[in-house]
Amino acid sequence: MKYFSTRGEGAAKRSAEAIIQGLATDKGLYVPDSIPTLDIELGKLSELSYQDIARTVIGKFFDDFSAEEVDICVNGAYDSKFSDPKIAPLVKVKDAYVLELYHGRTSAFKDMALSILPYLLTTSLKKEKEEKEIVILTATSGDTGKAALEGFADVPGTQIIVFYPTGGVSEIQEKQMITQEGANTHVYSIVGNFDDAQTGVKNIFNDDAFAAELDADGYKLSSANSINIGRLVPQVAYYISAYAQLIQAGEIQPGDAINVCVPTGNFGNLLAAYYAKNMGIPIKKFICASNENNVLTDLINDGVYDANRDFFQTSSPSMDILISSNVERLLYHLSGDNADEIASYMKSLDDERRYRVSDKVKEGLSNFIGYYSDMNQTHDAIKRLYNEEHYLMDTHTAVAWASYESYVAETGDNTPTVVASTASPYKFAGDVAKSIGVTITEDGFANMDALYAKTGVAIPEGLAGLEHKKVLHDETIEKEAMPAAVKKSLNI
Ligand SMILES: *Cc1c(COP(=O)(O)O)cnc(C)c1O
């Protein structure tokens, strides 16, 4: 298996090289030259553990890793730090199936990938005989930052630097990050929104002079954002596991089609579902759910990506994104691996903040359907599911649930649908509590307690003791100062 840049950089890379590098030098994203097939009868899937499925997926995509190396990565990542032995349990709610991806250490779905990325990266470094210290740069809308800090804290040979938008993450998310322990962890709040943080990180990656300076000091930059192929591939496993769980529970027969509905921001999660389909899982429709920042709804339905629009801060902040990185990978696959075409879309996005896709790509998007839910619909979904089913979901999951309902109402499609649940309700306790009629305050931790008092749903371990943890990172910087912050973190 070889990896190429979506923008035509040229030289093929081994997966280990692509994982170390993160972003290609032409700013493109690494994609596999083909998507491997599962080669397991669907009926046999239900005999496999989550770890077995992850081993299969990772071994096929990253075939320069030995079976033993894959084992070490999978066993190190998916162990008892997940609070559910199924790792990603599927729960029947009304006539759909909620795939709970938030049972890792930081209570958000980012743990699914970021608990394994440090293993994949350190294994890659060994394989490629890379001796430099790796500096992970991460822009976060809240959840990635904490999951990356937790995954990389005190991993030898790495430094981790996280930038988050001031006021753009919840109080609990912020507290999770600024209390992070580990001698190699660095956290900055930047004046701006998530797109500013992400652009700042991309600019640092694309600054050759800066890279040369770091290189002279023995450092090499890499990324833990979902632009890293080492994050995307492990996510494919949970869609296969969801299908296996549906068979096991007798809800479907092997070979039956399912739909997936995913609350989407940077498009990594939904892209993983597309890869799962191409590996052999019969997924019929990909329902892409957005909040008011509905740039993807319009892309999928009209074939035009247009970021010239107002930016909304919503109660699902991890989806408050106008430049959605992983879409580039999907368009590349749908264009028939046409890097020139993708490079021209991305140039147009840089210059005019918009592009229109070709008829061929538009045709390829026909298995996708875009919906968006505003905050009223989102909070109403939380309330109804709690009142009717006693099922508590977070704001992001509720965006997806409301979109799923709109889809079914419009199409009458009754295909079994997996709705991805991306965070514990306690991560967004204020909005969740308010949605079910609990009086809330400005204090996120008091809201967690109030939500618990009303629902009896257990507070995840990682969030329970957070309030009294010591703040270890407290710097706010201008976005222009991000390169200087990197140097300061590395003492250069
Ligand atoms: C990151 C995140 C999303 C968006 O996922 P993408 O893979 O970026 O589309 C949705 N919900 C939550 C809670 C997240 O943390």
The ligand as an SDF file (V2000), in Angstrom:
LIG
                    3D

 15 15  0  0  0  0  0  0  0  0999 V2000
  -14.5300   16.2780   16.5600 C   0  0  0  0  0  0  0  0  0  0  0  0
  -15.9390   16.1250   16.9380 C   0  0  0  0  0  0  0  0  0  0  0  0
  -16.9520   16.0620   15.9650 C   0  0  0  0  0  0  0  0  0  0  0  0
  -16.6520   16.2110   14.4870 C   0  0  0  0  0  0  0  0  0  0  0  0
  -15.9610   15.0970   13.9820 O   0  0  0  0  0  0  0  0  0  0  0  0
  -15.2040   15.1780   12.5800 P   0  0  0  0  0  0  0  0  0  0  0  0
  -14.5080   13.8850   12.4320 O   0  0  0  0  0  0  0  0  0  0  0  0
  -14.2690   16.3410   12.6730 O   0  0  0  0  0  0  0  0  0  0  0  0
  -16.2500   15.4050   11.5360 O   0  0  0  0  0  0  0  0  0  0  0  0
  -18.2560   15.8700   16.3780 C   0  0  0  0  0  0  0  0  0  0  0  0
  -18.5630   15.7770   17.6950 N   0  0  0  0  0  0  0  0  0  0  0  0
  -17.6280   15.8440   18.6540 C   0  0  0  0  0  0  0  0  0  0  0  0
  -18.0480   15.7680   20.0820 C   0  0  0  0  0  0  0  0  0  0  0  0
  -16.2900   15.9970   18.3140 C   0  0  0  0  0  0  0  0  0  0  0  0
  -15.3670   16.0600   19.2820 O   0  0  0  0  0  0  0  0  0  0  0  0
  1  2  1  0
  2  3  1  0
  2 14  2  0
  3  4  1  0
  3 10  2  0
  4  5  1  0
  5  6  1  0
  6  7  2  0
  6  8  1  0
  6  9  1  0
 10 11  1  0
 11 12  2  0
 12 13  1  0
 12 14  1  0
 14 15  1  0
M  END
$$$$
